[in-house]
Amino acid sequence: MSLQAALAFVLANDQTREKLRDRPLEVQRNFGLDDEEMSFLLSLDPKRLALSAAICKGRRLDRIRWGLPATITALKLAQRESLLNTFVRASWPEVKLGETSLAPRECHLFTNYLHTCEHDEISAVLSNLADFELAQLDLSLSCEASLCAQQLREHATETRTLINGHINKIDSLQVVLGKHVQLKRFNYDVMSLYQTLRRGLQCSLLKFRAIDNYVTFVKNLQMRQSIVPYRTGEILFKMLNHCKQPCSTAEMLAIAGPANEQLAIDALRDSLHRSVLLFLHVNAGPTALGPTKSRLVPTLRLTM
């Protein structure tokens, strides 16, 4: 390790500060410090060190509260706020070169920590809720997602015209999931829990039953709330997940299976007219857009 890592742990971890005071040689061995680096650590004023540690912890807590507000509310309702304090005392985020904000990293680390603490149903609900908020946070901060969403808004009229021209060829289009979309599967109905908490309502976490829950997150710059979560059925989720790499709509319909083919076609057609979940690469022939032209066409919500 290094002096920087040792100082980070001294600021983050109460036990490390106690070891520095009572068993300095143990700290020196653990972090591989030379005598000069150890002398620097021992020269730090304990009171100022404790004050700096308290300030750092406060800032870290603020970052997590900003990025995962519903999760923090749920922790309070479940009387498990100690998980947050334990996390802050026991860890320290590694700073990466060029990183402009520590908040996303803190939220990722805390979400991972919650998963390690799953020992009953309430803790499992909490970690699922953190995953839900984290998906929204990542999408909201993604430059690629913003660029896709901006292009969708700028070419909305052209897109609708193109869709109308190919609506009867819905089984022969080329599609790919846009960068403005995230697909997530949860083990609990955390979408309902999130909406309840955001409205400021009190609730029991156990009310939100264990059930496979598929959610599609879409970044839409035209909406007041730029990240919009949609409930998605299992069949549609599989279809969309297949589109992370370019594929044909015929492949998507094959995933739905013969028994659901008409429902899938109707859902695709409806989505082409109303929603923004997929980019469609329409390779038009010479009589349409010209032999070498292609377009990115957005689709919307499918409800299977």
Backbone torsions as a table, in degrees:
resi	resn	phi	psi	omega
1	MET	NA	-161.4	-175.0
2	SER	-145.6	172.4	176.4
3	LEU	-61.7	-38.6	179.5
4	GLN	-61.6	-43.4	179.2
5	ALA	-65.3	-40.6	179.3
6	ALA	-62.6	-43.9	180.0
7	LEU	-64.5	-38.8	178.2
8	ALA	-61.5	-43.8	179.8
9	PHE	-69.3	-34.9	176.8
10	VAL	-63.3	-38.6	179.2
11	LEU	-74.7	-33.4	-173.2
12	ALA	-89.1	-31.1	-167.6
13	ASN	-117.5	119.3	-179.9
14	ASP	-60.8	-38.7	-177.7
15	GLN	-66.1	-36.6	178.6
16	THR	-66.2	-37.7	176.9
17	ARG	-65.1	-38.2	177.4
18	GLU	-65.4	-40.2	177.3
19	LYS	-63.9	-39.9	179.0
20	LEU	-60.9	-35.1	-179.8
21	ARG	-77.8	-42.6	-171.4
22	ASP	-100.7	-32.7	-176.2
23	ARG	-135.9	65.1	-174.7
24	PRO	-59.9	-33.3	-179.7
25	LEU	-64.2	-32.7	177.1
26	GLU	-65.2	-42.0	176.7
27	VAL	-62.9	-42.7	-179.4
28	GLN	-61.3	-43.8	178.8
29	ARG	-66.4	-44.5	-176.8
30	ASN	-60.9	-36.3	-175.6
31	PHE	-104.2	2.5	176.5
32	GLY	62.7	41.0	-175.9
33	LEU	-89.2	146.1	173.5
34	ASP	-85.0	177.1	-174.7
35	ASP	-63.8	-36.5	-179.0
36	GLU	-66.9	-43.2	179.4
37	GLU	-65.8	-37.7	179.9
38	MET	-68.6	-37.3	177.6
39	SER	-62.4	-37.5	178.0
40	PHE	-62.8	-46.5	179.8
41	LEU	-60.7	-42.7	-177.8
42	LEU	-70.7	-19.4	-179.8
43	SER	-80.7	-11.8	-178.5
44	LEU	-69.9	136.8	179.6
45	ASP	-69.1	122.4	-176.6
46	PRO	-57.2	-39.5	-178.6
47	LYS	-67.6	-43.6	178.2
48	ARG	-67.2	-34.8	177.8
49	LEU	-63.9	-42.8	178.1
50	ALA	-65.1	-39.0	178.2
51	LEU	-65.6	-44.5	178.2
52	SER	-61.3	-39.7	179.1
53	ALA	-63.2	-41.3	179.6
54	ALA	-64.9	-40.2	178.5
55	ILE	-64.5	-44.7	179.7
56	CYS	-61.8	-42.4	178.9
57	LYS	-62.6	-41.7	179.0
58	GLY	-61.4	-41.0	179.1
59	ARG	-66.6	-39.8	178.9
60	ARG	-64.7	-42.0	177.5
61	LEU	-62.6	-39.5	178.8
62	ASP	-62.9	-39.6	179.8
63	ARG	-63.2	-42.4	-179.0
64	ILE	-70.3	-40.0	177.8
65	ARG	-62.5	-35.2	178.4
66	TRP	-69.3	-42.6	-175.1
67	GLY	-84.6	-27.6	-175.9
68	LEU	-130.8	58.3	-173.4
69	PRO	-63.4	-40.3	-179.2
70	ALA	-68.4	-36.0	178.1
71	THR	-64.0	-40.2	178.7
72	ILE	-64.8	-40.8	176.9
73	THR	-61.9	-42.0	179.7
74	ALA	-65.2	-37.2	176.3
75	LEU	-60.2	-40.7	178.4
76	LYS	-65.5	-44.1	-179.9
77	LEU	-62.2	-36.4	-179.2
78	ALA	-85.9	-0.2	-178.1
79	GLN	57.1	44.4	179.8
80	ARG	-126.4	33.4	177.0
81	GLU	-63.0	-20.9	179.3
82	SER	-61.2	-25.8	177.4
83	LEU	-61.0	-39.3	-179.6
84	LEU	-67.0	-45.5	-179.5
85	ASN	-66.7	-38.5	177.5
86	THR	-63.8	-41.2	178.7
87	PHE	-60.8	-46.3	-177.8
88	VAL	-65.8	-35.6	179.9
89	ARG	-71.7	-30.6	-169.8
90	ALA	-100.4	-2.5	-174.8
91	SER	-140.3	167.7	177.4
92	TRP	-150.9	128.7	-177.6
93	PRO	-73.2	133.6	176.0
94	GLU	-75.8	128.4	-180.0
95	VAL	-85.4	127.2	179.5
96	LYS	-102.0	146.6	-179.7
97	LEU	-60.1	130.4	178.2
98	GLY	86.5	-3.4	-179.7
99	GLU	-75.5	125.5	-175.4
100	THR	-92.1	-18.3	-178.6
101	SER	-144.8	137.6	177.1
102	LEU	-88.4	-11.8	-174.5
103	ALA	-59.8	-49.3	179.7
104	PRO	-59.6	-41.0	-179.6
105	ARG	-64.3	-42.9	177.9
106	GLU	-58.6	-43.4	-178.0
107	CYS	-66.8	-38.4	176.5
108	HIS	-64.1	-45.4	-179.6
109	LEU	-62.5	-42.1	-178.9
110	PHE	-68.3	-38.5	177.7
111	THR	-62.7	-43.7	176.5
112	ASN	-61.3	-39.1	179.0
113	TYR	-63.1	-41.8	178.8
114	LEU	-60.6	-36.4	178.3
115	HIS	-65.2	-32.5	178.5
116	THR	-73.6	-14.7	-177.6
117	CYS	-100.4	10.5	-179.2
118	GLU	-72.3	108.1	177.7
119	HIS	-133.0	-3.9	175.0
120	ASP	-153.7	-178.9	-173.9
121	GLU	-67.8	-36.8	-179.7
122	ILE	-63.4	-44.4	179.7
123	SER	-65.5	-32.9	177.3
124	ALA	-68.0	-39.8	176.3
125	VAL	-62.3	-42.6	-179.6
126	LEU	-61.4	-44.2	-179.5
127	SER	-68.8	-35.2	176.4
128	ASN	-66.0	-39.9	178.4
129	LEU	-64.3	-40.8	177.1
130	ALA	-62.9	-39.5	175.8
131	ASP	-59.7	-41.5	-179.8
132	PHE	-61.6	-49.0	-179.8
133	GLU	-67.4	-35.2	-178.8
134	LEU	-65.7	-37.8	177.5
135	ALA	-61.2	-42.1	178.3
136	GLN	-66.3	-40.7	-179.7
137	LEU	-63.4	-46.9	-179.5
138	ASP	-60.5	-43.0	-178.7
139	LEU	-67.9	-38.1	-179.2
140	SER	-66.6	-29.6	-177.8
141	LEU	-95.5	-2.4	-176.8
142	SER	-79.1	122.0	177.3
143	CYS	-68.5	-37.4	178.5
144	GLU	-61.9	-42.6	179.4
145	ALA	-64.1	-40.3	179.3
146	SER	-64.4	-40.4	179.8
147	LEU	-64.2	-43.9	177.2
148	CYS	-61.2	-46.7	-179.0
149	ALA	-62.4	-38.6	178.8
150	GLN	-66.0	-41.7	178.3
151	GLN	-63.9	-38.6	177.2
152	LEU	-59.7	-43.7	-178.3
153	ARG	-67.5	-39.6	-176.6
154	GLU	-71.2	-29.6	-175.0
155	HIS	-112.4	27.2	-175.6
156	ALA	-60.8	-45.0	-177.8
157	THR	-66.7	-46.3	178.5
158	GLU	-60.4	-40.3	-179.9
159	THR	-62.5	-46.5	-178.9
160	ARG	-62.0	-40.6	178.1
161	THR	-61.9	-43.7	-179.3
162	LEU	-65.4	-40.9	178.7
163	ILE	-60.8	-46.4	-178.4
164	ASN	-60.4	-31.2	-179.7
165	GLY	-76.2	-16.4	-176.9
166	HIS	-123.3	12.2	-174.0
167	ILE	-64.6	-27.4	179.8
168	ASN	-82.9	-4.4	178.3
169	LYS	-113.5	36.6	-171.0
170	ILE	-63.2	-22.7	-179.1
171	ASP	-91.0	8.6	-177.5
172	SER	-130.4	26.0	178.9
173	LEU	-96.6	160.0	175.5
174	GLN	-106.6	131.0	-173.5
175	VAL	-131.8	158.2	172.7
176	VAL	-153.3	143.8	179.6
177	LEU	-69.3	131.5	-178.2
178	GLY	-75.2	160.1	178.6
179	LYS	-71.1	-9.0	179.9
180	HIS	-91.2	13.2	-174.9
181	VAL	-129.1	140.5	170.0
182	GLN	-129.2	139.9	177.0
183	LEU	-111.3	132.1	-179.1
184	LYS	-139.6	141.7	174.5
185	ARG	-112.1	134.3	-179.4
186	PHE	-123.3	157.5	-179.3
187	ASN	-93.3	-5.7	-179.6
188	TYR	-136.8	165.5	179.4
189	ASP	-80.7	65.8	-175.1
190	VAL	-74.6	-18.8	177.2
191	MET	-65.8	-44.2	176.6
192	SER	-65.2	-40.7	178.4
193	LEU	-62.1	-45.1	179.8
194	TYR	-59.4	-47.3	-178.8
195	GLN	-63.8	-38.0	178.3
196	THR	-63.9	-46.1	-179.1
197	LEU	-66.7	-37.2	-179.4
198	ARG	-68.8	-23.9	176.1
199	ARG	-83.8	-1.9	178.0
200	GLY	79.6	19.7	-177.9
201	LEU	-91.1	146.3	176.5
202	GLN	-83.0	144.2	-179.4
203	CYS	-161.3	163.5	173.6
204	SER	-93.7	133.4	-179.3
205	LEU	-65.1	-27.4	-179.4
206	LEU	-73.9	-9.0	178.3
207	LYS	-67.7	-26.7	-174.0
208	PHE	-93.8	98.8	-165.4
209	ARG	-62.8	157.7	175.2
210	ALA	-75.9	117.2	-179.1
211	ILE	-161.4	142.7	176.4
212	ASP	-61.6	123.6	-174.1
213	ASN	-126.6	117.7	-177.9
214	TYR	-106.3	128.0	-176.0
215	VAL	-131.0	136.6	174.1
216	THR	-110.9	121.8	178.8
217	PHE	-99.0	128.1	-177.3
218	VAL	-125.0	131.8	175.2
219	LYS	-90.3	117.8	-177.4
220	ASN	-130.6	107.4	-175.2
221	LEU	-72.6	-9.3	178.9
222	GLN	-86.5	-11.6	-179.4
223	MET	-92.0	150.8	176.7
224	ARG	-61.2	-42.9	173.3
225	GLN	-96.6	106.4	-167.9
226	SER	-65.8	-27.6	177.2
227	ILE	-104.3	117.5	-176.1
228	VAL	-113.5	119.5	175.8
229	PRO	-89.7	136.8	177.2
230	TYR	-121.5	135.5	170.4
231	ARG	-68.8	140.2	-176.8
232	THR	-134.8	133.6	177.5
233	GLY	-69.5	163.5	-175.5
234	GLU	-63.1	-41.1	-178.6
235	ILE	-64.3	-47.2	179.4
236	LEU	-62.8	-39.3	179.5
237	PHE	-58.4	-42.9	178.6
238	LYS	-65.1	-40.0	179.4
239	MET	-63.2	-46.3	-179.1
240	LEU	-68.0	-39.4	-179.8
241	ASN	-61.9	-32.8	177.6
242	HIS	-66.1	-22.1	-175.6
243	CYS	-89.0	10.7	175.0
244	LYS	-63.8	-25.3	169.7
245	GLN	-113.4	147.4	-179.0
246	PRO	-51.9	136.3	178.2
247	CYS	-153.7	174.2	179.2
248	SER	-94.9	156.2	175.7
249	THR	-66.6	-24.6	175.7
250	ALA	-63.1	-38.8	176.5
251	GLU	-64.8	-40.4	178.6
252	MET	-61.1	-44.1	-178.7
253	LEU	-66.7	-32.1	178.1
254	ALA	-65.6	-34.1	177.9
255	ILE	-63.7	-38.4	179.4
256	ALA	-65.4	-29.4	179.0
257	GLY	87.5	157.8	-177.3
258	PRO	-56.5	-37.6	-176.9
259	ALA	-66.5	-26.1	-177.3
260	ASN	-111.9	11.5	-172.2
261	GLU	-61.0	-45.9	-177.3
262	GLN	-67.0	-38.5	176.1
263	LEU	-61.7	-40.6	179.7
264	ALA	-65.9	-42.1	178.5
265	ILE	-62.6	-46.1	179.3
266	ASP	-61.4	-40.6	-179.9
267	ALA	-65.9	-41.7	177.4
268	LEU	-62.8	-46.0	-179.6
269	ARG	-61.8	-44.4	178.8
270	ASP	-62.5	-40.7	-178.6
271	SER	-67.1	-36.4	179.1
272	LEU	-60.6	-31.0	-178.5
273	HIS	-86.1	-26.3	-167.4
274	ARG	-126.9	-15.7	-168.0
275	SER	-128.6	178.5	-179.1
276	VAL	-134.6	79.5	176.1
277	LEU	-117.6	-30.3	-175.5
278	LEU	-127.9	148.8	164.3
279	PHE	-93.0	133.6	175.6
280	LEU	-107.8	126.1	172.6
281	HIS	-90.4	105.7	-178.9
282	VAL	-98.5	109.5	178.9
283	ASN	-91.6	94.7	-173.0
284	ALA	-81.6	152.6	178.0
285	GLY	-82.7	-180.0	-176.3
286	PRO	-58.7	-26.8	-176.8
287	THR	-85.0	-6.9	-178.5
288	ALA	-107.8	-88.4	-175.4
289	LEU	-99.8	-0.1	-176.1
290	GLY	104.7	156.2	-171.7
291	PRO	-67.0	-21.2	-174.6
292	THR	-116.5	3.8	-174.8
293	LYS	-90.9	149.5	173.6
294	SER	-144.6	164.7	-177.0
295	ARG	-138.6	153.6	169.6
296	LEU	-98.4	120.5	-173.7
297	VAL	-118.6	123.7	179.5
298	PRO	-83.8	147.7	169.8
299	THR	-118.7	171.8	-176.7
300	LEU	-115.5	-154.0	-172.6
301	ARG	-70.3	134.0	170.7
302	LEU	-108.4	141.2	-169.3
303	THR	-114.9	18.7	179.5
304	MET	-70.1	NA	NA
